[in-house]
Amino acid sequence: MVSHHMSMIAIQAEAAPYKYPGLPEGAAETFTTVRDAAREALTEMRRVVRLLREQGEEAERAPQPGLDRLGELVDGARTAGMRVELDDRSGEVDPSEAVERSAYRIVQEALSNAAQHAPGARVEVALSPVDGALEVRVANGPAEGAPHEDAEGLGPGGHGLVGMRERAAVLGGSLRTGPTADGGFEVVARLPLEAGGPQ
């Protein structure tokens, strides 16, 4: 649609001097400039669209991480200095690829948030089947030597939480976040194992 409009601008600008032969020289030059600019914009837009399409195809071909790589994710966090404990019972059920991808990404984002807002804190990652859903819980204690930044850093509108909430919602699930009794913070997602499952 946009390319059509750009093409029309170029065509109209090119036709103007012929349509109105008595145009002053400056006006004719202006129409020529508009025509050239429209053509350049159209060429650039096509190049960008082609590039985005190629990147999208590459992303689709790239393997998306699932729960089989959860251990690697946790090991990477530990290598970075985080104290992470993992209790993964997702193997007791058979989650779909979509649930696995969302669970992995939620854990990934929650670990990133914990590292940023509660450095040095112990982090617990637990996945377990609960009432027809896979529950994903990531909880951390307070940052060492400082209060946890839950209200401003990780509140409902905090960094990454919107994306996590959207991932859960797409699957018909839910996400709740908030401070823990010990001054830490937790993220708990419920991802239905079947479409239309519990929320």
Order of alpha helices (4+ residues) and beta strands (2+ residues): alpha-alpha-alpha-beta-alpha-beta-beta-alpha-alpha-beta-beta
